[in-house]
């Protein structure tokens, strides 16, 4: 393999990894992964425990299908024509029972209750300023990933209303800085329905620096190495700020079965949940 070809492959592999982990990279389709997979399977939903951050991705129609899949799996005879038509596509569905509540296990009942909580949730659509500024719903610290407490933290967004400033703080779960989402901050606005625009004033960047000279153990020749470090770039108004405009989902305000209120929002495909009304510490 020629050196230039090898370098080209390495370059595009690096770009792929960076895009895959970038805060602005598009994320997976949760309905395809969560709903379709288990509906087509027809079995795994009996022991699958749904998580809040998964269900927060789904639309009302998707939640309805997922909830009724639990009944369909027990061969429930649906009264709604659209559900009859939908589940009749699957070989495992054989409608024969008018009542299946007594057949549900504890986990299935728990999943149905959780899904219903999300179906009953309030949904706030972010839009340009009209009366009450919809940016106020974003106030606080939002964290990606699981809503359970764990060591370290995932990516976070912090939004302040006093000056409409924001900060993105990359999670500390990635030890390799080349695959870690890097920090950036500035101001934000909602220019149109379900869009958020970031005016980036500072951002971290990966910078190469010369490393130590090493000796090749096979040839004995000296090798010049390079390393990576993170440096913060500050944009001046005179040179122009960097801008990013991405999708912003409806904000889901739901109350879980224990009576605890939680908020979820999807920024460019990544789900975040509000952990505090205060700005994030970092």
ChimeraX commands (.cxc) that place a marker at each C-alpha (Angstrom):
marker #1 position 0.00,0.00,0.00 radius 0.5
marker #1 position 1.42,3.39,-1.02 radius 0.5
marker #1 position 2.07,5.85,1.82 radius 0.5
marker #1 position -0.12,8.56,0.22 radius 0.5
marker #1 position -3.05,6.14,-0.09 radius 0.5
marker #1 position -2.60,5.06,3.53 radius 0.5
marker #1 position -2.57,8.69,4.69 radius 0.5
marker #1 position -5.75,9.38,2.71 radius 0.5
marker #1 position -7.53,6.44,4.36 radius 0.5
marker #1 position -6.39,7.59,7.81 radius 0.5
marker #1 position -7.56,11.13,7.10 radius 0.5
marker #1 position -11.08,10.11,6.12 radius 0.5
marker #1 position -11.28,7.67,9.02 radius 0.5
marker #1 position -10.41,10.51,11.38 radius 0.5
marker #1 position -13.08,12.75,9.78 radius 0.5
marker #1 position -15.66,9.97,10.16 radius 0.5
marker #1 position -14.85,9.56,13.86 radius 0.5
marker #1 position -15.02,13.31,14.45 radius 0.5
marker #1 position -18.40,13.62,12.70 radius 0.5
marker #1 position -19.74,10.61,14.54 radius 0.5
marker #1 position -18.94,12.22,17.86 radius 0.5
marker #1 position -19.55,15.84,16.95 radius 0.5
marker #1 position -22.26,17.70,18.88 radius 0.5
marker #1 position -23.79,18.80,15.58 radius 0.5
marker #1 position -23.80,15.32,14.00 radius 0.5
marker #1 position -27.21,13.92,13.12 radius 0.5
marker #1 position -28.34,11.11,15.43 radius 0.5
marker #1 position -30.21,7.84,14.88 radius 0.5
marker #1 position -33.92,7.39,14.29 radius 0.5
marker #1 position -35.27,6.15,17.62 radius 0.5
marker #1 position -38.60,4.97,16.26 radius 0.5
marker #1 position -36.85,2.72,13.77 radius 0.5
marker #1 position -34.54,1.38,16.47 radius 0.5
marker #1 position -36.89,1.17,19.43 radius 0.5
marker #1 position -40.33,0.60,17.92 radius 0.5
marker #1 position -39.87,-1.18,14.61 radius 0.5
marker #1 position -37.20,-3.56,15.86 radius 0.5
marker #1 position -39.31,-4.82,18.74 radius 0.5
marker #1 position -42.57,-4.82,16.81 radius 0.5
marker #1 position -41.04,-6.93,14.06 radius 0.5
marker #1 position -39.45,-9.20,16.62 radius 0.5
marker #1 position -42.71,-9.68,18.48 radius 0.5
marker #1 position -41.09,-11.11,21.61 radius 0.5
marker #1 position -38.42,-8.95,23.25 radius 0.5
marker #1 position -40.84,-6.29,24.48 radius 0.5
marker #1 position -41.97,-8.66,27.24 radius 0.5
marker #1 position -38.71,-8.18,29.12 radius 0.5
marker #1 position -37.48,-4.85,27.75 radius 0.5
marker #1 position -37.58,-1.98,30.26 radius 0.5
marker #1 position -38.06,1.35,28.52 radius 0.5
marker #1 position -36.07,4.37,29.63 radius 0.5
marker #1 position -37.30,7.94,29.84 radius 0.5
marker #1 position -34.66,9.31,27.48 radius 0.5
marker #1 position -35.74,6.76,24.85 radius 0.5
marker #1 position -39.45,7.54,25.05 radius 0.5
marker #1 position -38.79,11.29,24.99 radius 0.5
marker #1 position -37.65,10.87,21.36 radius 0.5
marker #1 position -40.99,9.53,20.18 radius 0.5
marker #1 position -44.01,11.31,18.72 radius 0.5
marker #1 position -47.52,10.76,20.07 radius 0.5
marker #1 position -48.29,8.34,17.24 radius 0.5
marker #1 position -45.08,6.41,17.85 radius 0.5
marker #1 position -45.82,6.20,21.57 radius 0.5
marker #1 position -49.31,4.89,20.81 radius 0.5
marker #1 position -47.94,2.18,18.53 radius 0.5
marker #1 position -45.33,1.16,21.06 radius 0.5
marker #1 position -47.87,0.95,23.89 radius 0.5
marker #1 position -50.31,-1.10,21.82 radius 0.5
marker #1 position -47.56,-3.44,20.70 radius 0.5
marker #1 position -47.57,-4.77,24.26 radius 0.5
marker #1 position -51.24,-5.72,23.85 radius 0.5
marker #1 position -50.73,-6.98,20.30 radius 0.5
marker #1 position -48.08,-9.36,21.53 radius 0.5
marker #1 position -50.78,-11.05,23.65 radius 0.5
marker #1 position -53.05,-11.35,20.55 radius 0.5
marker #1 position -55.43,-8.63,21.65 radius 0.5
marker #1 position -58.31,-7.85,19.25 radius 0.5
marker #1 position -58.07,-4.12,18.56 radius 0.5
marker #1 position -61.21,-2.06,18.10 radius 0.5
marker #1 position -59.41,0.73,16.21 radius 0.5
marker #1 position -59.18,0.03,12.49 radius 0.5
marker #1 position -55.79,1.71,12.11 radius 0.5
marker #1 position -54.26,-0.55,14.80 radius 0.5
marker #1 position -55.83,-3.64,13.26 radius 0.5
marker #1 position -54.34,-2.72,9.90 radius 0.5
marker #1 position -50.94,-1.87,11.35 radius 0.5
marker #1 position -50.37,-5.03,13.39 radius 0.5
marker #1 position -51.87,-7.35,10.77 radius 0.5
marker #1 position -48.65,-6.80,8.81 radius 0.5
marker #1 position -46.72,-8.95,11.30 radius 0.5
marker #1 position -46.75,-12.73,11.10 radius 0.5
marker #1 position -46.70,-13.19,14.87 radius 0.5
marker #1 position -49.91,-11.20,15.43 radius 0.5
marker #1 position -52.95,-13.51,15.72 radius 0.5
marker #1 position -55.93,-11.57,17.19 radius 0.5
marker #1 position -58.04,-13.89,19.32 radius 0.5
marker #1 position -58.53,-12.30,22.78 radius 0.5
marker #1 position -60.84,-9.45,23.81 radius 0.5
marker #1 position -59.13,-9.03,27.22 radius 0.5
marker #1 position -55.42,-9.41,27.94 radius 0.5
marker #1 position -54.83,-7.25,31.05 radius 0.5
marker #1 position -54.57,-10.38,33.22 radius 0.5
marker #1 position -51.79,-11.71,30.96 radius 0.5
marker #1 position -49.50,-8.69,31.37 radius 0.5
marker #1 position -46.41,-9.13,33.53 radius 0.5
marker #1 position -45.18,-6.48,35.99 radius 0.5
marker #1 position -42.66,-5.02,33.54 radius 0.5
marker #1 position -45.22,-4.71,30.76 radius 0.5
marker #1 position -47.61,-2.87,33.10 radius 0.5
marker #1 position -44.80,-0.56,34.19 radius 0.5
marker #1 position -43.89,0.19,30.55 radius 0.5
marker #1 position -47.52,0.99,29.69 radius 0.5
marker #1 position -47.73,3.40,32.63 radius 0.5
marker #1 position -44.51,5.14,31.61 radius 0.5
marker #1 position -45.57,5.43,27.97 radius 0.5
marker #1 position -48.92,6.94,29.03 radius 0.5
marker #1 position -47.05,9.56,31.08 radius 0.5
marker #1 position -45.26,10.65,27.90 radius 0.5
marker #1 position -48.49,10.59,25.90 radius 0.5
marker #1 position -49.99,12.98,28.48 radius 0.5
marker #1 position -46.92,15.22,28.57 radius 0.5
marker #1 position -47.02,18.91,27.72 radius 0.5
marker #1 position -45.20,19.78,24.49 radius 0.5
marker #1 position -43.86,23.31,24.02 radius 0.5
marker #1 position -42.92,24.32,20.47 radius 0.5
marker #1 position -39.95,26.72,20.36 radius 0.5
marker #1 position -40.62,29.62,18.00 radius 0.5
marker #1 position -39.51,33.25,17.46 radius 0.5
marker #1 position -40.41,35.79,20.12 radius 0.5
marker #1 position -44.19,36.20,20.29 radius 0.5
marker #1 position -45.35,37.44,23.68 radius 0.5
marker #1 position -43.70,35.03,26.13 radius 0.5
marker #1 position -40.21,34.34,24.80 radius 0.5
marker #1 position -40.01,30.62,24.12 radius 0.5
marker #1 position -36.30,30.78,24.92 radius 0.5
marker #1 position -37.31,30.91,28.58 radius 0.5
marker #1 position -38.19,27.20,28.41 radius 0.5
marker #1 position -34.52,26.43,27.73 radius 0.5
marker #1 position -33.23,28.06,30.90 radius 0.5
marker #1 position -30.88,25.88,32.94 radius 0.5
marker #1 position -28.47,22.99,32.55 radius 0.5
marker #1 position -29.33,20.14,30.17 radius 0.5
marker #1 position -27.45,16.84,30.00 radius 0.5
marker #1 position -27.39,14.22,27.27 radius 0.5
marker #1 position -27.86,10.52,27.90 radius 0.5
marker #1 position -29.40,8.63,30.77 radius 0.5
marker #1 position -31.46,10.35,33.45 radius 0.5
marker #1 position -29.89,8.09,36.07 radius 0.5
marker #1 position -26.96,9.38,38.10 radius 0.5
marker #1 position -23.60,7.90,37.09 radius 0.5
marker #1 position -19.90,8.60,37.43 radius 0.5
marker #1 position -18.73,11.43,35.18 radius 0.5
marker #1 position -21.10,13.32,32.93 radius 0.5
marker #1 position -22.24,13.37,29.31 radius 0.5
marker #1 position -22.37,16.38,26.99 radius 0.5
marker #1 position -24.20,19.37,28.45 radius 0.5
marker #1 position -25.86,22.56,27.26 radius 0.5
marker #1 position -26.27,25.54,29.56 radius 0.5
marker #1 position -28.70,28.36,28.71 radius 0.5
marker #1 position -28.97,31.71,30.56 radius 0.5
marker #1 position -31.80,34.18,30.01 radius 0.5
marker #1 position -30.17,37.34,31.35 radius 0.5
marker #1 position -28.09,37.80,28.18 radius 0.5
marker #1 position -29.25,34.77,26.17 radius 0.5
marker #1 position -25.85,33.20,26.47 radius 0.5
marker #1 position -25.15,29.50,26.15 radius 0.5
marker #1 position -22.31,27.09,26.71 radius 0.5
marker #1 position -21.79,23.58,25.38 radius 0.5
marker #1 position -19.61,21.46,27.67 radius 0.5
marker #1 position -18.25,18.24,26.22 radius 0.5
marker #1 position -18.63,15.16,28.42 radius 0.5
marker #1 position -15.74,13.73,30.39 radius 0.5
marker #1 position -16.49,10.09,29.52 radius 0.5
marker #1 position -14.11,10.13,26.52 radius 0.5
marker #1 position -10.46,9.91,27.52 radius 0.5
marker #1 position -9.21,10.35,23.95 radius 0.5
marker #1 position -9.51,14.07,23.14 radius 0.5
marker #1 position -9.60,13.37,19.39 radius 0.5
marker #1 position -13.05,11.77,19.77 radius 0.5
marker #1 position -14.39,14.09,22.46 radius 0.5
marker #1 position -16.95,16.83,21.77 radius 0.5
marker #1 position -15.20,20.13,22.40 radius 0.5
marker #1 position -16.57,23.11,24.33 radius 0.5
marker #1 position -18.03,26.18,22.65 radius 0.5
marker #1 position -20.07,29.13,23.89 radius 0.5
marker #1 position -21.71,32.38,22.88 radius 0.5
marker #1 position -25.28,33.57,22.42 radius 0.5
marker #1 position -28.37,31.85,21.09 radius 0.5
marker #1 position -31.65,32.74,19.44 radius 0.5
marker #1 position -34.65,30.94,17.94 radius 0.5
marker #1 position -34.96,32.42,14.42 radius 0.5
marker #1 position -37.84,30.19,13.33 radius 0.5
marker #1 position -40.06,27.38,14.58 radius 0.5
marker #1 position -38.06,24.39,15.89 radius 0.5
marker #1 position -34.70,25.97,15.00 radius 0.5
marker #1 position -31.95,27.25,17.27 radius 0.5
marker #1 position -29.04,29.38,16.10 radius 0.5
marker #1 position -25.77,29.57,17.98 radius 0.5
marker #1 position -23.56,32.63,17.67 radius 0.5
marker #1 position -20.24,31.08,18.70 radius 0.5
marker #1 position -17.86,33.49,20.38 radius 0.5
marker #1 position -15.41,31.03,21.91 radius 0.5
marker #1 position -14.69,27.43,21.05 radius 0.5
marker #1 position -12.09,24.82,21.83 radius 0.5
marker #1 position -9.99,23.47,18.99 radius 0.5
marker #1 position -7.62,20.56,18.56 radius 0.5
marker #1 position -4.10,21.77,17.80 radius 0.5
marker #1 position -1.13,19.64,16.81 radius 0.5
marker #1 position 2.17,20.20,18.59 radius 0.5
marker #1 position 5.60,18.61,18.12 radius 0.5
marker #1 position 6.19,15.70,20.44 radius 0.5
marker #1 position 9.37,14.00,21.58 radius 0.5
marker #1 position 11.79,12.48,19.10 radius 0.5
marker #1 position 11.73,8.69,19.37 radius 0.5
marker #1 position 13.90,5.97,17.94 radius 0.5
marker #1 position 12.37,3.38,15.66 radius 0.5
marker #1 position 13.01,0.02,17.45 radius 0.5
marker #1 position 13.43,-1.77,14.10 radius 0.5
marker #1 position 15.50,0.65,12.04 radius 0.5
marker #1 position 17.08,2.77,14.77 radius 0.5
marker #1 position 16.09,5.92,12.87 radius 0.5
marker #1 position 14.80,8.97,14.68 radius 0.5
marker #1 position 11.05,9.57,14.47 radius 0.5
marker #1 position 9.47,12.98,14.97 radius 0.5
marker #1 position 6.14,12.60,16.76 radius 0.5
marker #1 position 3.21,14.96,17.15 radius 0.5
marker #1 position 0.59,15.31,19.83 radius 0.5
marker #1 position -2.82,16.96,20.20 radius 0.5
marker #1 position -3.87,19.56,22.72 radius 0.5
marker #1 position -6.98,21.67,23.22 radius 0.5
marker #1 position -6.74,25.43,22.76 radius 0.5
marker #1 position -9.55,27.95,23.11 radius 0.5
marker #1 position -10.21,30.36,20.24 radius 0.5
marker #1 position -11.89,33.69,21.02 radius 0.5
marker #1 position -13.65,35.34,18.08 radius 0.5
marker #1 position -13.55,39.12,17.84 radius 0.5
marker #1 position -16.65,40.95,16.63 radius 0.5
marker #1 position -14.57,42.65,13.94 radius 0.5
marker #1 position -13.58,39.31,12.38 radius 0.5
marker #1 position -17.08,37.88,12.61 radius 0.5
marker #1 position -18.46,35.16,14.82 radius 0.5
marker #1 position -19.06,31.56,13.85 radius 0.5
marker #1 position -22.71,30.54,13.44 radius 0.5
marker #1 position -24.51,27.19,13.61 radius 0.5
marker #1 position -28.22,26.67,13.01 radius 0.5
marker #1 position -29.65,23.27,13.97 radius 0.5
marker #1 position -32.95,21.51,14.63 radius 0.5
marker #1 position -34.62,22.08,18.00 radius 0.5
marker #1 position -37.44,19.74,18.97 radius 0.5
marker #1 position -40.53,20.51,20.99 radius 0.5
marker #1 position -39.73,20.64,24.69 radius 0.5
marker #1 position -41.39,17.71,26.48 radius 0.5
marker #1 position -42.59,18.46,30.00 radius 0.5
marker #1 position -43.71,15.23,31.59 radius 0.5
marker #1 position -44.51,13.87,35.05 radius 0.5
marker #1 position -43.26,10.36,35.76 radius 0.5
marker #1 position -45.26,7.68,37.64 radius 0.5
marker #1 position -43.66,8.84,40.93 radius 0.5
marker #1 position -44.95,12.40,40.42 radius 0.5
marker #1 position -41.54,13.89,39.50 radius 0.5
marker #1 position -41.57,16.51,36.72 radius 0.5
marker #1 position -38.89,16.36,34.04 radius 0.5
marker #1 position -38.08,18.28,30.86 radius 0.5
marker #1 position -36.55,16.90,27.65 radius 0.5
marker #1 position -35.41,18.62,24.46 radius 0.5
marker #1 position -33.71,17.32,21.35 radius 0.5
marker #1 position -30.96,19.52,19.88 radius 0.5
marker #1 position -29.95,18.37,16.40 radius 0.5
marker #1 position -31.10,14.83,17.10 radius 0.5
marker #1 position -29.43,14.43,20.51 radius 0.5
marker #1 position -31.78,14.22,23.49 radius 0.5
marker #1 position -31.02,16.31,26.59 radius 0.5
marker #1 position -32.86,16.46,29.89 radius 0.5
marker #1 position -32.83,19.38,32.30 radius 0.5
marker #1 position -30.91,18.56,35.46 radius 0.5
marker #1 position -31.10,22.04,36.98 radius 0.5
marker #1 position -32.52,25.53,36.46 radius 0.5
marker #1 position -29.06,26.88,37.23 radius 0.5
marker #1 position -26.31,27.14,34.62 radius 0.5
marker #1 position -23.93,24.18,34.34 radius 0.5
marker #1 position -20.73,24.17,36.35 radius 0.5
marker #1 position -17.54,23.25,34.49 radius 0.5
marker link #1:1,2 radius 0.2
marker link #1:2,3 radius 0.2
marker link #1:3,4 radius 0.2
marker link #1:4,5 radius 0.2
marker link #1:5,6 radius 0.2
marker link #1:6,7 radius 0.2
marker link #1:7,8 radius 0.2
marker link #1:8,9 radius 0.2
marker link #1:9,10 radius 0.2
marker link #1:10,11 radius 0.2
marker link #1:11,12 radius 0.2
marker link #1:12,13 radius 0.2
marker link #1:13,14 radius 0.2
marker link #1:14,15 radius 0.2
marker link #1:15,16 radius 0.2
marker link #1:16,17 radius 0.2
marker link #1:17,18 radius 0.2
marker link #1:18,19 radius 0.2
marker link #1:19,20 radius 0.2
marker link #1:20,21 radius 0.2
marker link #1:21,22 radius 0.2
marker link #1:22,23 radius 0.2
marker link #1:23,24 radius 0.2
marker link #1:24,25 radius 0.2
marker link #1:25,26 radius 0.2
marker link #1:26,27 radius 0.2
marker link #1:27,28 radius 0.2
marker link #1:28,29 radius 0.2
marker link #1:29,30 radius 0.2
marker link #1:30,31 radius 0.2
marker link #1:31,32 radius 0.2
marker link #1:32,33 radius 0.2
marker link #1:33,34 radius 0.2
marker link #1:34,35 radius 0.2
marker link #1:35,36 radius 0.2
marker link #1:36,37 radius 0.2
marker link #1:37,38 radius 0.2
marker link #1:38,39 radius 0.2
marker link #1:39,40 radius 0.2
marker link #1:40,41 radius 0.2
marker link #1:41,42 radius 0.2
marker link #1:42,43 radius 0.2
marker link #1:43,44 radius 0.2
marker link #1:44,45 radius 0.2
marker link #1:45,46 radius 0.2
marker link #1:46,47 radius 0.2
marker link #1:47,48 radius 0.2
marker link #1:48,49 radius 0.2
marker link #1:49,50 radius 0.2
marker link #1:50,51 radius 0.2
marker link #1:51,52 radius 0.2
marker link #1:52,53 radius 0.2
marker link #1:53,54 radius 0.2
marker link #1:54,55 radius 0.2
marker link #1:55,56 radius 0.2
marker link #1:56,57 radius 0.2
marker link #1:57,58 radius 0.2
marker link #1:58,59 radius 0.2
marker link #1:59,60 radius 0.2
marker link #1:60,61 radius 0.2
marker link #1:61,62 radius 0.2
marker link #1:62,63 radius 0.2
marker link #1:63,64 radius 0.2
marker link #1:64,65 radius 0.2
marker link #1:65,66 radius 0.2
marker link #1:66,67 radius 0.2
marker link #1:67,68 radius 0.2
marker link #1:68,69 radius 0.2
marker link #1:69,70 radius 0.2
marker link #1:70,71 radius 0.2
marker link #1:71,72 radius 0.2
marker link #1:72,73 radius 0.2
marker link #1:73,74 radius 0.2
marker link #1:74,75 radius 0.2
marker link #1:75,76 radius 0.2
marker link #1:76,77 radius 0.2
marker link #1:77,78 radius 0.2
marker link #1:78,79 radius 0.2
marker link #1:79,80 radius 0.2
marker link #1:80,81 radius 0.2
marker link #1:81,82 radius 0.2
marker link #1:82,83 radius 0.2
marker link #1:83,84 radius 0.2
marker link #1:84,85 radius 0.2
marker link #1:85,86 radius 0.2
marker link #1:86,87 radius 0.2
marker link #1:87,88 radius 0.2
marker link #1:88,89 radius 0.2
marker link #1:89,90 radius 0.2
marker link #1:90,91 radius 0.2
marker link #1:91,92 radius 0.2
marker link #1:92,93 radius 0.2
marker link #1:93,94 radius 0.2
marker link #1:94,95 radius 0.2
marker link #1:95,96 radius 0.2
marker link #1:96,97 radius 0.2
marker link #1:97,98 radius 0.2
marker link #1:98,99 radius 0.2
marker link #1:99,100 radius 0.2
marker link #1:100,101 radius 0.2
marker link #1:101,102 radius 0.2
marker link #1:102,103 radius 0.2
marker link #1:103,104 radius 0.2
marker link #1:104,105 radius 0.2
marker link #1:105,106 radius 0.2
marker link #1:106,107 radius 0.2
marker link #1:107,108 radius 0.2
marker link #1:108,109 radius 0.2
marker link #1:109,110 radius 0.2
marker link #1:110,111 radius 0.2
marker link #1:111,112 radius 0.2
marker link #1:112,113 radius 0.2
marker link #1:113,114 radius 0.2
marker link #1:114,115 radius 0.2
marker link #1:115,116 radius 0.2
marker link #1:116,117 radius 0.2
marker link #1:117,118 radius 0.2
marker link #1:118,119 radius 0.2
marker link #1:119,120 radius 0.2
marker link #1:120,121 radius 0.2
marker link #1:121,122 radius 0.2
marker link #1:122,123 radius 0.2
marker link #1:123,124 radius 0.2
marker link #1:124,125 radius 0.2
marker link #1:125,126 radius 0.2
marker link #1:126,127 radius 0.2
marker link #1:127,128 radius 0.2
marker link #1:128,129 radius 0.2
marker link #1:129,130 radius 0.2
marker link #1:130,131 radius 0.2
marker link #1:131,132 radius 0.2
marker link #1:132,133 radius 0.2
marker link #1:133,134 radius 0.2
marker link #1:134,135 radius 0.2
marker link #1:135,136 radius 0.2
marker link #1:136,137 radius 0.2
marker link #1:137,138 radius 0.2
marker link #1:138,139 radius 0.2
marker link #1:139,140 radius 0.2
marker link #1:140,141 radius 0.2
marker link #1:141,142 radius 0.2
marker link #1:142,143 radius 0.2
marker link #1:143,144 radius 0.2
marker link #1:144,145 radius 0.2
marker link #1:145,146 radius 0.2
marker link #1:146,147 radius 0.2
marker link #1:147,148 radius 0.2
marker link #1:148,149 radius 0.2
marker link #1:149,150 radius 0.2
marker link #1:150,151 radius 0.2
marker link #1:151,152 radius 0.2
marker link #1:152,153 radius 0.2
marker link #1:153,154 radius 0.2
marker link #1:154,155 radius 0.2
marker link #1:155,156 radius 0.2
marker link #1:156,157 radius 0.2
marker link #1:157,158 radius 0.2
marker link #1:158,159 radius 0.2
marker link #1:159,160 radius 0.2
marker link #1:160,161 radius 0.2
marker link #1:161,162 radius 0.2
marker link #1:162,163 radius 0.2
marker link #1:163,164 radius 0.2
marker link #1:164,165 radius 0.2
marker link #1:165,166 radius 0.2
marker link #1:166,167 radius 0.2
marker link #1:167,168 radius 0.2
marker link #1:168,169 radius 0.2
marker link #1:169,170 radius 0.2
marker link #1:170,171 radius 0.2
marker link #1:171,172 radius 0.2
marker link #1:172,173 radius 0.2
marker link #1:173,174 radius 0.2
marker link #1:174,175 radius 0.2
marker link #1:175,176 radius 0.2
marker link #1:176,177 radius 0.2
marker link #1:177,178 radius 0.2
marker link #1:178,179 radius 0.2
marker link #1:179,180 radius 0.2
marker link #1:180,181 radius 0.2
marker link #1:181,182 radius 0.2
marker link #1:182,183 radius 0.2
marker link #1:183,184 radius 0.2
marker link #1:184,185 radius 0.2
marker link #1:185,186 radius 0.2
marker link #1:186,187 radius 0.2
marker link #1:187,188 radius 0.2
marker link #1:188,189 radius 0.2
marker link #1:189,190 radius 0.2
marker link #1:190,191 radius 0.2
marker link #1:191,192 radius 0.2
marker link #1:192,193 radius 0.2
marker link #1:193,194 radius 0.2
marker link #1:194,195 radius 0.2
marker link #1:195,196 radius 0.2
marker link #1:196,197 radius 0.2
marker link #1:197,198 radius 0.2
marker link #1:198,199 radius 0.2
marker link #1:199,200 radius 0.2
marker link #1:200,201 radius 0.2
marker link #1:201,202 radius 0.2
marker link #1:202,203 radius 0.2
marker link #1:203,204 radius 0.2
marker link #1:204,205 radius 0.2
marker link #1:205,206 radius 0.2
marker link #1:206,207 radius 0.2
marker link #1:207,208 radius 0.2
marker link #1:208,209 radius 0.2
marker link #1:209,210 radius 0.2
marker link #1:210,211 radius 0.2
marker link #1:211,212 radius 0.2
marker link #1:212,213 radius 0.2
marker link #1:213,214 radius 0.2
marker link #1:214,215 radius 0.2
marker link #1:215,216 radius 0.2
marker link #1:216,217 radius 0.2
marker link #1:217,218 radius 0.2
marker link #1:218,219 radius 0.2
marker link #1:219,220 radius 0.2
marker link #1:220,221 radius 0.2
marker link #1:221,222 radius 0.2
marker link #1:222,223 radius 0.2
marker link #1:223,224 radius 0.2
marker link #1:224,225 radius 0.2
marker link #1:225,226 radius 0.2
marker link #1:226,227 radius 0.2
marker link #1:227,228 radius 0.2
marker link #1:228,229 radius 0.2
marker link #1:229,230 radius 0.2
marker link #1:230,231 radius 0.2
marker link #1:231,232 radius 0.2
marker link #1:232,233 radius 0.2
marker link #1:233,234 radius 0.2
marker link #1:234,235 radius 0.2
marker link #1:235,236 radius 0.2
marker link #1:236,237 radius 0.2
marker link #1:237,238 radius 0.2
marker link #1:238,239 radius 0.2
marker link #1:239,240 radius 0.2
marker link #1:240,241 radius 0.2
marker link #1:241,242 radius 0.2
marker link #1:242,243 radius 0.2
marker link #1:243,244 radius 0.2
marker link #1:244,245 radius 0.2
marker link #1:245,246 radius 0.2
marker link #1:246,247 radius 0.2
marker link #1:247,248 radius 0.2
marker link #1:248,249 radius 0.2
marker link #1:249,250 radius 0.2
marker link #1:250,251 radius 0.2
marker link #1:251,252 radius 0.2
marker link #1:252,253 radius 0.2
marker link #1:253,254 radius 0.2
marker link #1:254,255 radius 0.2
marker link #1:255,256 radius 0.2
marker link #1:256,257 radius 0.2
marker link #1:257,258 radius 0.2
marker link #1:258,259 radius 0.2
marker link #1:259,260 radius 0.2
marker link #1:260,261 radius 0.2
marker link #1:261,262 radius 0.2
marker link #1:262,263 radius 0.2
marker link #1:263,264 radius 0.2
marker link #1:264,265 radius 0.2
marker link #1:265,266 radius 0.2
marker link #1:266,267 radius 0.2
marker link #1:267,268 radius 0.2
marker link #1:268,269 radius 0.2
marker link #1:269,270 radius 0.2
marker link #1:270,271 radius 0.2
marker link #1:271,272 radius 0.2
marker link #1:272,273 radius 0.2
marker link #1:273,274 radius 0.2
marker link #1:274,275 radius 0.2
marker link #1:275,276 radius 0.2
marker link #1:276,277 radius 0.2
marker link #1:277,278 radius 0.2
marker link #1:278,279 radius 0.2
marker link #1:279,280 radius 0.2
marker link #1:280,281 radius 0.2
marker link #1:281,282 radius 0.2
view
